[in-house]
Amino acid sequence: MMADTVSEAALKALTAALSAGMPADAVCERNVALPKRIPAGGQVIVRDGDPGDPEVLFSPTLYVYSHIAQVDVLFEEGDQAARDAGFDVLKTAIGAALESDRTLGGVVDHVEAQAPSPLEIVAEGVEAIKAATLKIELNYETSDPLA
């Protein structure tokens, strides 16, 4: 079995760190479809995002990425106050997971989240959902953009 590329290793490490930091009744997954029903503790979905154009250093050649992964944060249960509180618990758990290890076990040089812009999604006949997509910057380098 081949080793993961640097970008794949970074995304797996991010997903593992967020999963480990989630409250017990929340779910964290990677690249799944939006659920029909959100678990009681909320759901976090890590999306691969965009590695962007690297900065290229020469001699030896090195590609330096500021990869922006996207993380969907969803909370549905209860009234407005309960949704606000539940969403805040998920957001705080993500922040604490990143703060506890800014290198994700040495897989990246640095990881940093950007503040979310939450919104309330309301549809007739179902509970409202508080949601946001966080941008999480994964900084890493590789000698080959495909490796």
ChimeraX attribute file (.defattr): number of C-alpha atoms within 10 A of each C-alpha:
attribute: neighborCount
match mode: 1-to-1
recipient: residues
	/A:1	3
	/A:2	4
	/A:3	8
	/A:4	11
	/A:5	14
	/A:6	19
	/A:7	23
	/A:8	13
	/A:9	15
	/A:10	26
	/A:11	23
	/A:12	18
	/A:13	18
	/A:14	25
	/A:15	21
	/A:16	16
	/A:17	20
	/A:18	24
	/A:19	22
	/A:20	14
	/A:21	20
	/A:22	23
	/A:23	14
	/A:24	9
	/A:25	10
	/A:26	19
	/A:27	18
	/A:28	22
	/A:29	17
	/A:30	18
	/A:31	13
	/A:32	11
	/A:33	8
	/A:34	12
	/A:35	10
	/A:36	6
	/A:37	11
	/A:38	17
	/A:39	15
	/A:40	14
	/A:41	20
	/A:42	26
	/A:43	24
	/A:44	29
	/A:45	23
	/A:46	25
	/A:47	19
	/A:48	18
	/A:49	16
	/A:50	13
	/A:51	18
	/A:52	10
	/A:53	12
	/A:54	16
	/A:55	11
	/A:56	13
	/A:57	11
	/A:58	7
	/A:59	5
	/A:60	6
	/A:61	11
	/A:62	16
	/A:63	16
	/A:64	19
	/A:65	23
	/A:66	20
	/A:67	23
	/A:68	22
	/A:69	21
	/A:70	20
	/A:71	26
	/A:72	20
	/A:73	23
	/A:74	31
	/A:75	28
	/A:76	26
	/A:77	21
	/A:78	15
	/A:79	12
	/A:80	14
	/A:81	10
	/A:82	13
	/A:83	21
	/A:84	19
	/A:85	14
	/A:86	22
	/A:87	25
	/A:88	14
	/A:89	17
	/A:90	23
	/A:91	19
	/A:92	14
	/A:93	18
	/A:94	22
	/A:95	17
	/A:96	15
	/A:97	19
	/A:98	21
	/A:99	14
	/A:100	11
	/A:101	13
	/A:102	16
	/A:103	20
	/A:104	24
	/A:105	12
	/A:106	12
	/A:107	21
	/A:108	21
	/A:109	17
	/A:110	16
	/A:111	22
	/A:112	16
	/A:113	18
	/A:114	12
	/A:115	13
	/A:116	15
	/A:117	9
	/A:118	15
	/A:119	12
	/A:120	16
	/A:121	12
	/A:122	11
	/A:123	9
	/A:124	6
	/A:125	6
	/A:126	9
	/A:127	14
	/A:128	18
	/A:129	23
	/A:130	21
	/A:131	23
	/A:132	21
	/A:133	21
	/A:134	21
	/A:135	20
	/A:136	21
	/A:137	20
	/A:138	26
	/A:139	20
	/A:140	22
	/A:141	20
	/A:142	17
	/A:143	14
	/A:144	11
	/A:145	16
	/A:146	8
	/A:147	11
